[in-house]
């Protein structure tokens, strides 16, 4: 079998196991689904309450903010569906499980990403539903560009999310316990992507654009598709279409760092 | 006195255990400071673009968020979470054999943990003062605030204990706890002061236990709850303590009978 066929087969088996596990633990699955739903519902409710009291958010209405949120949610949900297991790397390093991936003849990162879990694309389905609703409501310009670029933007956003998680997970090869850092990064991501970044100070806008480019997950693409005047860094609106490139670039950097981490790894001693 | 001694030791051990995770300490203070800065930016932008008279001024809103965030250092800790992990790996069986009160053991372990995190409030506050200006009320108001904060803390502690006890029946409660956490964050007024909620919702939201945890102490701090309402606010907190206290006793009594350790 060619390498590609092996990868495809492993990946197919991985999803088969995921689905079977979800079917087996139905009650657990339902509770987690409720969790996902309530998590996003409270986030949107909070946005609604703020905008009811403070109607002007740098020119963004609630429907546009919902669109902004749904774009982040799509990218984040795609990341959670495909790449969530990378977050377990620190745990695998601590308990020595990670050694297993080195002795198997398959790309280590691919093995990590195909470690069976109870993953089901429920969040992604919710995200697509919210995105459709928000699109109907916020009325972005829907043309050929929208149809071609939107999926690419979402994939790019997921890659940005994934790359930052991979960077943090790789730190575990040096520091072993990085759970705190992972939690902090997630909190900052969810809080800083919620509002248009133009309400933040210049320094924060620069960080969110160049250093931790979360703004490319939703703010820049949303600005372009909603035809808003971009006033965070006064860039051309078309930068919103760069998200896929930014995602690929982030992934390349993170993957290079991951390779360095793998070479550095000596085991924690067991 | 000798009866108290072991529990004091449990608390001391938990305290030192928390102090060993130095990296975690830095990240939790760091993330708190970033969020203080975030809230300052958000409130400043919102008040700048939206003129009008509100229940809170900009300075009060920033004070509110900062105080709530500092409180979260303590409030976010689930003191009795040890119960769930011990049920999960079965080690709770050993604890039942020891000549101690098991729930008191969990509470003292949690108290040690919380004491350590309460100490973190001091450096966090000092560092936060470099980022934001917070208002300081009269000493009397401050005293009532601390009393209310303590009551709110007890509400949270007992509510979490009840939740943890559910694990006697289901073993898995992580998702349920996260759901309660998100709801508490929103309806407790940790993120958005409850005075900004739609009037219709405000009618009943103050009577929920979530408001008794965060909102009541912070609203006392910023002066929205005035001296003539103190008694009512504190009494409502006390009611929730009693309700969850009774719940905790009942759930422990019925739950702990169900412990069956599988294999080992």
HADDOCK unambig.tbl for C-alpha pairs under 7 A between the chains (distance, minus, plus):
assign (segid A and resid 31 and name CA) (segid B and resid 175 and name CA) 6.39 0.50 0.50
assign (segid A and resid 32 and name CA) (segid B and resid 175 and name CA) 5.75 0.50 0.50
assign (segid A and resid 35 and name CA) (segid B and resid 175 and name CA) 6.09 0.50 0.50
assign (segid A and resid 35 and name CA) (segid B and resid 179 and name CA) 5.45 0.50 0.50
assign (segid A and resid 38 and name CA) (segid B and resid 179 and name CA) 6.70 0.50 0.50
assign (segid A and resid 39 and name CA) (segid B and resid 182 and name CA) 6.35 0.50 0.50
assign (segid A and resid 42 and name CA) (segid B and resid 186 and name CA) 6.77 0.50 0.50
assign (segid A and resid 46 and name CA) (segid B and resid 186 and name CA) 6.96 0.50 0.50
assign (segid A and resid 49 and name CA) (segid B and resid 197 and name CA) 5.88 0.50 0.50
assign (segid A and resid 53 and name CA) (segid B and resid 196 and name CA) 6.27 0.50 0.50
assign (segid A and resid 54 and name CA) (segid B and resid 46 and name CA) 6.23 0.50 0.50
assign (segid A and resid 54 and name CA) (segid B and resid 50 and name CA) 5.91 0.50 0.50
assign (segid A and resid 56 and name CA) (segid B and resid 49 and name CA) 6.09 0.50 0.50
assign (segid A and resid 56 and name CA) (segid B and resid 50 and name CA) 6.19 0.50 0.50
assign (segid A and resid 57 and name CA) (segid B and resid 46 and name CA) 6.52 0.50 0.50
assign (segid A and resid 180 and name CA) (segid B and resid 24 and name CA) 5.45 0.50 0.50
assign (segid A and resid 180 and name CA) (segid B and resid 27 and name CA) 6.14 0.50 0.50
assign (segid A and resid 181 and name CA) (segid B and resid 27 and name CA) 6.21 0.50 0.50
assign (segid A and resid 184 and name CA) (segid B and resid 31 and name CA) 5.94 0.50 0.50
assign (segid A and resid 199 and name CA) (segid B and resid 42 and name CA) 6.69 0.50 0.50
assign (segid A and resid 199 and name CA) (segid B and resid 45 and name CA) 5.84 0.50 0.50
assign (segid A and resid 200 and name CA) (segid B and resid 41 and name CA) 5.73 0.50 0.50
